[in-house]
Amino acid sequence: MGNYKAAIENADKMVSIRPDMRSYSRISYLREIHGDYPGAIDAMKMAVDAGPPGDESTEWTRVQLGHLYENTGDLKSAEMSYLISLQYRPGYAYAIAGRARIAVAAGDYNKAIAYYQQADSLVNDYSFKDQLAELYSLTGQKTKAVSGPNG
């Protein structure tokens, strides 16, 4: 609602009462909103460490950590986060989509398409379809870009 001061106070209170994945991730989001990416990364690392490896919520948090790394240009650490997530939770669509974003950044659109197709086959998330349409357009596959991968 835009009341960031109260949000920060409540997040501080939350983490002091119950330091867990939810409280650390909220602190991370607030730091990110204020442009403190190193602080956001540190808090998200604590959130990851607070959860059991392989649990869906832990791996979602690890993927968010990877996305923070992406936003700061640290693609190597981002890719590592996605690979670790896939070790703990094989076939995790959001980690696969993270690998697709890394492939896009490297200019490997065909690899990115394959990753997004894989992620899209695992969960129904329209962001994967949107990214696929954009990649189809970038690679000259205009029919697929407009009508989807099945023509």
C-alpha positions as CSV (number, residue, x, y, z in Angstrom):
1,M,0.0,0.0,0.0
2,G,3.1,2.2,-0.1
3,N,3.6,2.5,3.6
4,Y,7.1,1.2,3.5
5,K,8.1,2.6,6.9
6,A,5.4,0.5,8.6
7,A,6.3,-2.5,6.4
8,I,10.0,-2.3,7.5
9,E,9.0,-2.0,11.2
10,N,6.7,-5.0,10.9
11,A,9.3,-7.0,9.1
12,D,11.8,-6.2,11.8
13,K,9.3,-7.3,14.4
14,M,8.5,-10.4,12.5
15,V,12.1,-11.5,12.1
16,S,12.8,-10.8,15.8
17,I,9.8,-13.0,16.8
18,R,10.3,-15.7,14.3
19,P,13.4,-15.7,12.2
20,D,12.3,-18.0,9.3
21,M,12.1,-18.2,5.6
22,R,9.0,-16.0,5.4
23,S,10.5,-13.2,7.6
24,Y,13.9,-13.2,5.9
25,S,12.3,-13.2,2.4
26,R,10.1,-10.2,3.4
27,I,13.2,-8.3,4.6
28,S,14.8,-9.2,1.2
29,Y,11.9,-7.9,-0.8
30,L,11.9,-4.6,1.2
31,R,15.6,-4.2,0.7
32,E,15.2,-4.9,-3.0
33,I,12.4,-2.3,-3.3
34,H,14.8,0.3,-1.7
35,G,17.6,-0.6,-4.1
36,D,19.8,-2.5,-1.6
37,Y,20.6,-5.5,-3.7
38,P,23.5,-6.7,-1.6
39,G,21.3,-6.6,1.5
40,A,18.4,-8.3,-0.4
41,I,20.8,-11.1,-1.5
42,D,22.1,-11.5,2.1
43,A,18.5,-11.7,3.5
44,M,17.4,-14.1,0.7
45,K,20.4,-16.4,1.5
46,M,19.2,-16.5,5.1
47,A,15.7,-17.4,3.9
48,V,17.1,-20.2,1.8
49,D,19.2,-21.5,4.7
50,A,16.1,-21.4,7.0
51,G,14.2,-23.9,4.9
52,P,14.6,-27.7,4.3
53,P,16.4,-28.3,1.0
54,G,14.1,-29.7,-1.7
55,D,10.9,-28.4,-0.1
56,E,9.0,-26.4,-2.7
57,S,9.0,-23.2,-0.7
58,T,12.8,-23.5,-0.1
59,E,13.4,-24.0,-3.8
60,W,11.0,-21.1,-4.7
61,T,13.1,-19.0,-2.4
62,R,16.4,-20.2,-4.0
63,V,15.0,-19.3,-7.4
64,Q,14.2,-15.8,-6.0
65,L,17.8,-15.6,-4.9
66,G,18.9,-16.5,-8.4
67,H,16.7,-13.8,-9.8
68,L,18.3,-11.3,-7.5
69,Y,21.7,-12.4,-8.8
70,E,20.4,-11.9,-12.3
71,N,19.2,-8.4,-11.5
72,T,22.7,-7.5,-10.3
73,G,24.4,-9.0,-13.4
74,D,25.9,-12.0,-11.5
75,L,24.7,-14.6,-13.9
76,K,27.2,-17.2,-12.7
77,S,25.7,-17.1,-9.2
78,A,22.2,-17.0,-10.7
79,E,22.9,-20.1,-12.7
80,M,24.4,-21.9,-9.7
81,S,21.2,-21.1,-7.7
82,Y,19.1,-22.7,-10.4
83,L,21.3,-25.7,-10.7
84,I,21.3,-26.3,-6.9
85,S,17.5,-26.0,-6.9
86,L,17.3,-28.6,-9.6
87,Q,19.6,-30.9,-7.7
88,Y,17.3,-30.7,-4.7
89,R,14.0,-30.7,-6.7
90,P,14.5,-32.2,-10.1
91,G,12.2,-30.9,-12.8
92,Y,11.4,-27.7,-10.8
93,A,9.8,-25.6,-13.5
94,Y,10.8,-22.2,-12.0
95,A,14.5,-23.2,-11.8
96,I,14.3,-24.4,-15.4
97,A,12.8,-21.1,-16.4
98,G,15.7,-19.4,-14.6
99,R,18.1,-21.4,-16.7
100,A,16.1,-20.2,-19.7
101,R,16.7,-16.5,-18.7
102,I,20.4,-17.3,-18.3
103,A,20.4,-18.8,-21.9
104,V,18.7,-15.6,-23.2
105,A,21.3,-13.4,-21.6
106,A,24.0,-15.5,-23.3
107,G,22.2,-15.1,-26.6
108,D,21.4,-18.9,-26.8
109,Y,17.8,-18.5,-27.9
110,N,17.4,-22.1,-29.0
111,K,18.5,-23.4,-25.6
112,A,16.2,-20.8,-23.9
113,I,13.3,-22.0,-26.0
114,A,14.0,-25.6,-25.0
115,Y,14.1,-24.7,-21.3
116,Y,10.9,-22.6,-21.5
117,Q,9.1,-25.5,-23.3
118,Q,10.2,-27.9,-20.6
119,A,9.1,-25.5,-17.8
120,D,5.8,-24.9,-19.6
121,S,5.2,-28.7,-19.9
122,L,5.5,-29.0,-16.1
123,V,3.2,-26.2,-14.9
124,N,0.6,-23.9,-16.4
125,D,2.3,-20.5,-16.0
126,Y,1.5,-17.9,-18.6
127,S,4.8,-16.1,-18.0
128,F,6.5,-19.1,-19.7
129,K,4.2,-18.8,-22.7
130,D,4.9,-15.1,-22.9
131,Q,8.7,-15.6,-22.9
132,L,8.3,-18.4,-25.5
133,A,6.3,-16.0,-27.7
134,E,9.0,-13.4,-27.4
135,L,11.8,-15.9,-28.2
136,Y,9.8,-17.2,-31.2
137,S,9.6,-13.7,-32.5
138,L,13.3,-13.0,-31.9
139,T,14.2,-16.2,-33.8
140,G,11.9,-15.5,-36.8
141,Q,9.3,-18.1,-35.9
142,K,6.4,-15.6,-36.4
143,T,3.7,-18.2,-36.6
144,K,4.6,-19.7,-33.3
145,A,5.0,-16.3,-31.8
146,V,1.4,-15.4,-32.7
147,S,-0.4,-18.7,-32.4
148,G,1.7,-20.7,-29.9
149,P,4.1,-23.6,-30.3
150,N,1.4,-25.9,-31.8
151,G,0.6,-23.6,-34.7
